[in-house]
Amino acid sequence: MDDHDLHREAATLDAQDPLAGLRQRFLSPEGSDLVAYFDGNSLGRPVADVPQRLRDFTEQLWGDRLIRAWDEQWLDWPMRIGDRLGSLVLGAAPGQTVVADSTTVLLYKLSRAAVDAQAAGPQRRTEIVLDTDNFPTDRYVLEGIAGERGLTLRWIETDPTSGVTIDQVREAVGPQTALAVFSHVAYRSGHLADGPAITAAVHDAGGLVLWDLCHSGGSVPVALDEWGADLAVGCTYKYLNGGPGSPAWAYVAARHHGRLRQPIWGWIGRRDAFDMGPGYDPADGIRSFISGTPPILAMVPLQASLDLVEEAGIEAIRTKSVALTELVIRLADSLLVPLGVEVASPRDAALRGGHVTLRRKGFREVTAALWSQGVIPDYRDPDGLRIGVSPLSTSFAEVVTGMLALRDAVVAYDAGSGSSAASDAPVSGLTQ
């Protein structure tokens, strides 16, 4: 196909897309230089009515109700919005999901709670299982906890072009496994781990499992209750479009409530927060995993995005995600592989999340050149360029336009006219 044929095909796919109308529900400022946005797996686009929602919140709930809004509704938001997120995205029954803190803080809370409970059990388990290609924050948090609590880290060596496998997990877990922590979708390759099988394997060894769902939530259907998962965390600024620094969420299976005690004791997580009395008595249920004052204002954009997720349905979102990534891979094969580009993500859609990673020498400089043209992928070492397509806001035409621009940027780089200083290249370093 030539370029015109590709554009025509994309127009047909967009005309047939049942979610196409939702693209108009995202903010698209006049005069923007954006041509193709391929970084929805790092930061989602804002829903169009977020500015009005924030104005309404400021003028009404905050400006008019003031402190009364805490009693009237805000204190319930972390649990109420958590329940909605759990139902729409996570396959979680009510009472198990809470919105609060950052992913890092919640990783620490849940991991510490899990290993402390396991260390105090009859087998006094002292090992944490994790993989070498997990997101750095996950690894750093677990390294810190191991140092604090005198625990052993058991590493699974993971191929960065794929991800952790069930066979590797079965080999790594054992009678000392306290906790295993894995990403459901690998941040580099996009590899989709076998959630239910891995959860079962860790349980067979007597361990608990914590899933990092940062690259799954809002893109890949998850069934935490059905899996029998113990714990999970995730952010809301990627496919859930909550905005930069939007709050994270935590899932704790109901069977662990009262047994797992998180280590950051704050006043909101106390049984009677306004008693202000001596000593810490944790609240019942998922509220005990909150510490300080919840980030209420930051939950407003998230609610707008959850409205769109509910309207579309997570299965339809996944169907479009697969179609978009299939198109990316097909275009990579025809346009980029002849230029020395490698597809470094699983080709089987059943093993792939919502983004595709391409690899080639010079991609750091190519990424910088693309950003200057309004085409926004991101870069990850070694030599990886990620194409993150967001099903609610990305069109097939956008994919074709962006991939053609990527081809041209590679050709320009090879000709010596498209390179830029590596130190100037963007890496999207604030997100996974």
Salt bridges, closest charged atoms under 4 A:
ASP3 OD2 - ARG407 NH2 3.01
ASP5 OD1 - ARG8 NH2 2.09
GLU9 OE2 - ARG330 NH2 2.49
ASP14 OD1 - ARG23 NH1 3.66
ASP17 OD2 - ARG23 NH1 3.92
ASP17 OD2 - LYS320 NZ 2.81
ASP49 OD2 - ARG53 NE 3.16
GLU72 OE2 - ARG65 NH2 2.47
ASP101 OD2 - LYS109 NZ 2.64
ASP116 OD2 - ARG112 NE 3.12
ASP116 OD1 - ARG149 NE 3.04
GLU127 OE1 - ARG154 NE 2.99
ASP133 OD1 - ARG188 NH2 2.48
GLU148 OE1 - ARG112 NH1 3.37
ASP167 OD1 - ARG170 NH1 3.63
ASP230 OD2 - HIS203 NE2 2.67
ASP230 OD1 - ARG255 NH2 2.92
ASP230 OD1 - HIS256 NE2 2.77
ASP275 OD2 - ARG270 NH1 3.57
ASP281 OD2 - ARG271 NE 2.92
ASP284 OD1 - ARG271 NH1 3.02
ASP307 OD2 - ARG53 NH2 2.54
ASP307 OD1 - ARG84 NH2 2.67
GLU310 OE1 - ARG84 NH2 2.70
GLU311 OE1 - ARG25 NH2 2.86
GLU326 OE2 - ARG352 NH2 2.76
ASP333 OD1 - ARG347 NH2 2.80
ASP378 OD2 - ARG386 NH2 2.65
ASP381 OD2 - ARG364 NH2 3.52
ASP408 OD1 - ARG407 NE 3.02
ASP414 OD2 - ARG360 NH2 2.58
